[in-house]
Amino acid sequence: MKAMILAAGRGERLRPHTDITPKPLIQVGEHRLIEYHLFNLASAGINDVIINTSWLADQIQQTLGSGDKYSLSITYSDEGDQALETAGGIINALPLLGDEPFIIINGDVWSDYDFSLLTNRPVSSEAHLVLVNNPEHNKKGDFSLDNEHVSNSGDDMFTYSGIGLYSPEFFEGTTPGKSALGPLLRTKCKQQKVSGEIHSGQWLDIGTIERLVELRSILS
């Protein structure tokens, strides 16, 4: 199984840090933010990782290299000067991801989630989302979950962690170009083509300076 880490964003809310350093390469504890994903993927037995890049792409490629130091093989999907957003970046990289289900990970989240839970999972839907309890910055949540079926609304709402298992069929009929993943996920939820699970362990979205400080405190 292959995995893709979304790492092309500008990281506006983390400026001035991201003026000179791409968000995935920000140091948090012993490692750079993206390295925690790389180590965890390797521990789960995943060998092939695709990373999409745009902002300060050369720094990411020069720092991570071919992936040898993480016991991985890294391939880069460069989007040029204009990042294609979440869905657009995945669609652009589909030729690299192949015909089998693949893991997608937002490059700006940190978690102790065990990726082997996805590699060993039977594929019963077009997408399988890892959900978490709602953080302070997303109190209303994104999706509900009922017997592994993900819906757009419900009594108990959860937040999409930015970690999921996707089949190539999920992106059939999409158009290359700049597009977000959220609207596509909601459409597939209406069609009852999305399953999910709750991760009760550690998770943090590093979207602001305050949350970056929080993660550094956790890891210290």
N, C-alpha and C positions, 0 to 999 in steps of 0.2 A: 504494500500500500504506500502511496505517495502522500505527502503533506505540502500545503502551501501556506506560507506566512505572508500576510498582507503588511507591507512595510513601505508603501510609496507615499504616504501622506506627508503634508508639510508640518503638522504639529503646531498650528498657530497658537493654541492656548498654552503651549509650553515655551513660548518665546520669553526671554532671549536665548534659552538653552538650545533651541532648535535652529537658531540663526546660523550656527556654525557646526552643529552636530545633528545628524538625523535622529529622530525620536527613538528608533529601535536600538541605537548605539549609546544611549544615555546610560551612564554607570549607575547601577543600583546594587549596593552590597558588593559582593565579590565579582559580579559579572555585569556585562551589559544586558539591557532589558531583553533583547531578542535571544541572547545566549541561553537564558533559562528555558525557552521553548526548544532550542536545539538540543540541549542536554536531555531534556525530558523525552523528546521524540526518539533520540538514539536509545535511551533506556527502554522505550517501548518496542524496540526492534524495527523502527522505521529507518530506512536507509536513504531514500530519495526525497529531497526537499526543494521546492521551488519558492523563490522569494521575489516578489515584484518590487521594483524600485522606480523612483522618479526624483524626488528631492534629495540632493547630495548623494546620488546613486553611487558615484565612484567610491565614496567613503565606505559604504556598506560592502561593496564588492571587495575592496582592498582589505578591509578588516576581517571579514568572514572567509574570504577566499573560496577554495573549492569544497570546503567542509571537512577536510581531512582531520583537523584538530578536534572535531566533534564526532568523529567516526561516522560521518555522513557524506553524501554526495549532493552538493548544492548547485542548482541551476538558477540563473537569474532571468527574470522577465522584465526587461527595462521598458518603461512607458514614455520615455522622453521627458520633456519639460512639463507636460501637463498630465498629472496623475488621472487615472480613469475611474477613480472611486472603487468601492468594494466589489460590486457585481462586474463592472467594466474590467477591473483588473483580473478577476477570475476568468471571465470570458476570453480575454486576450491570451491567457495562459493555458487554455484548454488543450491545445496541441501538445503541450508539455506534460499535462496531467494524465493523459491516456484515457482508456476506455473503462477503467475500474473506478469504484468509489474512492474518494480522496478526502483527507482531512483539511479543513480550512481553519486558520487561527489568526485572529487580529494581532498584529505585532505590538500593539500598545496596551495589552493586558498582561497581567502576571497571575499565575495560578499554580496550585499544586495538583491539578487534575492529572489523572493517570491516563495517558493516551492509549494504553493497551486496551482500555475499555471500549474504544472505538475500533481498533484493529481486529478485535475478536468478535465484533458485533455482527449478527446476520443482517443483511440489508433488506428491510421490509417497507421502506418508504424512499422518496426521492431525496429527502434530507432528514438528518437526525440532529437536533440541537441540544447543546448542553446549557441548561438554564441555572440561574443562581437566584438567591433571595435578593429582593430589591435593595440597592444601595441608596444612600441619602440623595444622590443626584438623579435618581430615576425611581422615585417612590411609587409611581403608578404602574411600573413594570411594562413589559412588552407583549408577553404571551401568557396564556393559561395552559395547564396541562391536566389531561384527564385520561388515565390508563395509557400513558405514553403518547396520546394524541394531542398535538399542539394546536391551539386555537388562538384567534386574535383577541378574544374577550372571554371573561369568565369571572367567577367569584374570587378565585385566588390567582393573582398575576405574578409572574416572575420576569426576570431580566435575562435577555440573551447574553451569554458570556463572551460571545465572539469566537466560540469554539464549536465546530460542528462537523458532521460527516455528510458529504454531498455525493450524489451520483451524477454522472454527466447528463443524464436525462433531465435533471432539474433545470439545466440551462438550454434545453432544446427550444428553438424558436426565438431566442434572444438575439439582439442586434449588437454587433461590436460597437464600442464607443463608451463614452462616459456615462455611468449609471450606478445607482446605489442598490445594495442588496435588500434593504428593508422592504420596499414595495413588492419585490419579487417573492420574498418570503411570505408576505401577507396574502398574496394571490394563491400561492401553493397551500397555505393553511386553509383557505376557503375551499380548496379542492380536496382537502383532507389527505394531503400528500407529505405531511411533515410529522415526524415523531420527535420525542424528546425525553430527557432525563433531568433530574435535579442533582447538581453538585453541591454538597453541603460543606465542602472544605474551603480552603482559602482562595480568594479571588479578588482582584482589584483592577479597575480600569484606570490606567495612568493618563488621564486626559487633561489634567490641570497641574499647576505647580503644587497646590496643596496635596493632591493625591500622590505626587511624586515624593514629597516630603514624608507622607504617611508610609509609603512603601519602604523608603530608606530606613525609617524608624523600625518597621517590622523586621527588616533583614539585618539590622544591627544588633 
